[in-house]
Amino acid sequence: MLSFRRPDEYHSFLHACEGTSPALELTPIPLIQSLSLLLPKKAELPPLPEGITVEKDSLIYMNAAGLPKAMPEKGLPWGVQQIRAPLAWNRTTGHRIKIGVIDTGIDHSHPDLKSSLGRGINLVDRTQLPHDDNGHGTHIAGTIAAANQPTGMIGVAPRSIVYAVKAFDQNGSAFVSDIILGIEWCVRSGMNIINMSFGMKSRSKSLHTACINATNAGVIIIASSGNDGRRRSIDYPARYPQTISVGATNRMRRIASFSNRGPYIDIYAPGDHIHSAWLKGKYHEMSGTSMATSHVSGAVALLLAHQPGLGPAEIKVILKRSMVPLRGAKDKLAPGELDVPKMMKAAEA
């Protein structure tokens, strides 16, 4: 990716690329004033103006731990109960809050998601709809917004609308440039929340800039911390201060063994053995900070539907003020677990 300081540099470079042989494949990324460039073999870049930064387009992966397991049961998942989301449904169900799920797509035919889906985008193949060919994105969407009680399952914010932003392929990997294009689409399309259940170990300046610009536009970004069990480090983009970084807990309200943890975590949420929607109308159990992140996205949707004027910084403060201490936590200042009624009360205060 090539990042430009000024629009005239951007246009000058585009002009310089015209007529190159072989032709350069350029994808503009206006959100960060950059270009994604696919350089064919034996092709060379034209001379770059001074100050242009070049960043290799890295791969980024989903934050799920272990293989999914088929689950027959439906109803109210334990994680939705643990964060006490149903206690808020008499006041808010997330009505009309728009959540961009940058992931593997969503199974648009799943009966529990049909009433909760908006029209998204497929960045892997622009000629196709953002259908899920992996399962991860459908699982995330189910926890956020499934709405098929009593015959199916119900998510945290059953009247919110999820939009599939398919940037990840069948194997659960994506290029950073497609993630950024996904963020840009979310900003342009008026998403209130972006769910980012993925991570990478290295810092990307371009991705950070995209997160900054999206947050400045008023979009709340919620990101998973990673599944390496690290005690003082988490994945990017969760590590960027513009995001709400999420770690995973188990049924005992303890940090899940796989979850990254430590000072960069903003909040924890259920992420161990989470059952949710899957491909072909089925249900699977998965574990990971990915699953924890979707609980927080749903909770923030409940809050925004109740108090639509809240911005990203205010949301983060409210979450931190309303957390429930983890079981066995010795440090009173350590991040706690999401609790929806306490979150609603803190926002009203």
Secondary structure, DSSP 8 states (H G I E B T S, - for coil): -EE-SSHHHHHHHHHHHTT-SS--EEEEEGGGTEEEEE--TT-------TT-EE----EEEE--EEEEEE----BS-HHHHHTTGGGGTTT---TT-EEEEEES---TT-TTTGGGEEEEEESS-TTS----SSSHHHHHHHHHH-B-TTTSBB-SSTTSEEEEEE-S-TTSEEEHHHHHHHHHHHHHTT-SEEEE-EEBSS--HHHHHHHHHHHHTT-EEEEE--SS--SS---BTTTSTTSEEEEEE-TTSSB-TT---STT--EEEE-SSEEEE-GGG-EEEEESHHHHHHHHHHHHHHHHHHSTT--HHHHHHHHHHS-B--TT---TTS--B--HHHHHHHHH-
